[in-house]
């Protein structure tokens, strides 16, 4: 007997996932689920293949691994599939990867559901990810996210009506010295033109400007957005390490 609460939950999920395309802008449950429910645009009956250009990339990726370790290519192949499919992975793409590396599909599903970089529901052509780790939070990442959501008129993990933008959260992007920061995964030109850029030292005003630059089809310069900084150097320039470091008196320090 199926528990009443679980049955109600499944019913709610089906209602969300089977919306008409015009309504299907939300990903309310997608990042929390580790199982798949068929929808009209995401089911095993839909045929999915790598493009001719990406098929050559598949061969190149597989060449990096011994023939009996094809399964080691699962992450780069999923990444390539996601780029080709506009930023998300339908189940049919995962099945194609499983066929290529000769493993059971569940082995690919395990990877795709474990790593947060793989999206299993639609995202915008420009997928904006706000760093939510402690240094960025202290430096105002919640204000950054709020500015993006308000400007775009969406909630977290929703897609704008024009399909251009979505906003999500990502943990530690590894540039804490330049906090707060966002990443823009650009799927607007498919896998051939795919870029994944960091925008650091951002402010609520600056992230809105970045959105509008992207909307115009232009590419804002990545890296620090603080004009008074060079990469990760302190504002105003270095105060230490201004000259060549003093060399040790001999190569073997134990003999000095």
ChimeraX attribute file (.defattr): number of C-alpha atoms within 10 A of each C-alpha:
attribute: neighborCount
match mode: 1-to-1
recipient: residues
	/A:1	4
	/A:2	7
	/A:3	8
	/A:4	8
	/A:5	9
	/A:6	10
	/A:7	12
	/A:8	12
	/A:9	12
	/A:10	12
	/A:11	11
	/A:12	12
	/A:13	15
	/A:14	14
	/A:15	10
	/A:16	17
	/A:17	23
	/A:18	15
	/A:19	14
	/A:20	10
	/A:21	10
	/A:22	8
	/A:23	11
	/A:24	15
	/A:25	25
	/A:26	21
	/A:27	20
	/A:28	16
	/A:29	13
	/A:30	17
	/A:31	14
	/A:32	9
	/A:33	11
	/A:34	12
	/A:35	9
	/A:36	14
	/A:37	13
	/A:38	14
	/A:39	12
	/A:40	12
	/A:41	12
	/A:42	18
	/A:43	15
	/A:44	15
	/A:45	11
	/A:46	12
	/A:47	10
	/A:48	17
	/A:49	14
	/A:50	18
	/A:51	13
	/A:52	9
	/A:53	10
	/A:54	18
	/A:55	13
	/A:56	11
	/A:57	15
	/A:58	20
	/A:59	11
	/A:60	11
	/A:61	17
	/A:62	20
	/A:63	12
	/A:64	12
	/A:65	13
	/A:66	10
	/A:67	10
	/A:68	9
	/A:69	12
	/A:70	18
	/A:71	20
	/A:72	15
	/A:73	18
	/A:74	22
	/A:75	16
	/A:76	13
	/A:77	25
	/A:78	22
	/A:79	19
	/A:80	23
	/A:81	26
	/A:82	23
	/A:83	24
	/A:84	22
	/A:85	18
	/A:86	20
	/A:87	28
	/A:88	22
	/A:89	23
	/A:90	22
	/A:91	24
	/A:92	18
	/A:93	25
	/A:94	25
	/A:95	21
	/A:96	20
	/A:97	26
	/A:98	22
	/A:99	13
	/A:100	17
	/A:101	20
	/A:102	13
	/A:103	15
	/A:104	12
	/A:105	17
	/A:106	12
	/A:107	14
	/A:108	22
	/A:109	17
	/A:110	12
	/A:111	15
	/A:112	22
	/A:113	18
	/A:114	10
	/A:115	10
	/A:116	13
	/A:117	13
	/A:118	18
	/A:119	18
	/A:120	22
	/A:121	20
	/A:122	23
	/A:123	27
	/A:124	25
	/A:125	22
	/A:126	25
	/A:127	23
	/A:128	26
	/A:129	22
	/A:130	26
	/A:131	27
	/A:132	22
	/A:133	18
	/A:134	15
	/A:135	17
	/A:136	25
	/A:137	17
	/A:138	12
	/A:139	18
	/A:140	18
	/A:141	25
	/A:142	17
	/A:143	14
	/A:144	24
	/A:145	24
	/A:146	14
	/A:147	18
	/A:148	25
	/A:149	20
	/A:150	11
	/A:151	13
	/A:152	19
	/A:153	12
	/A:154	18
	/A:155	20
	/A:156	17
	/A:157	26
	/A:158	24
	/A:159	25
	/A:160	20
	/A:161	16
	/A:162	10
	/A:163	14
	/A:164	19
	/A:165	24
	/A:166	28
	/A:167	24
	/A:168	19
	/A:169	18
	/A:170	15
	/A:171	13
	/A:172	15
	/A:173	17
	/A:174	11
	/A:175	18
	/A:176	18
	/A:177	15
	/A:178	23
	/A:179	25
	/A:180	28
	/A:181	31
	/A:182	28
	/A:183	22
	/A:184	23
	/A:185	20
	/A:186	25
	/A:187	25
	/A:188	20
	/A:189	13
	/A:190	17
	/A:191	21
	/A:192	13
	/A:193	10
	/A:194	17
	/A:195	15
	/A:196	13
	/A:197	16
	/A:198	16
	/A:199	24
	/A:200	23
	/A:201	22
	/A:202	23
	/A:203	20
	/A:204	16
	/A:205	11
	/A:206	16
	/A:207	22
	/A:208	19
	/A:209	13
	/A:210	19
	/A:211	21
	/A:212	14
	/A:213	13
	/A:214	18
	/A:215	13
	/A:216	8
	/A:217	9
	/A:218	11
	/A:219	12
	/A:220	15
	/A:221	11
	/A:222	14
	/A:223	20
	/A:224	21
	/A:225	20
	/A:226	16
	/A:227	10
	/A:228	12
	/A:229	16
	/A:230	15
	/A:231	15
	/A:232	15
	/A:233	14
	/A:234	13
	/A:235	13
	/A:236	10
	/A:237	12
	/A:238	11
	/A:239	9
	/A:240	6
	/A:241	7
	/A:242	8
	/A:243	6
	/A:244	6
	/A:245	7
	/A:246	6
	/A:247	7
	/A:248	9
	/A:249	9
	/A:250	9
	/A:251	9
	/A:252	8
	/A:253	8
	/A:254	6
	/A:255	7
	/A:256	8
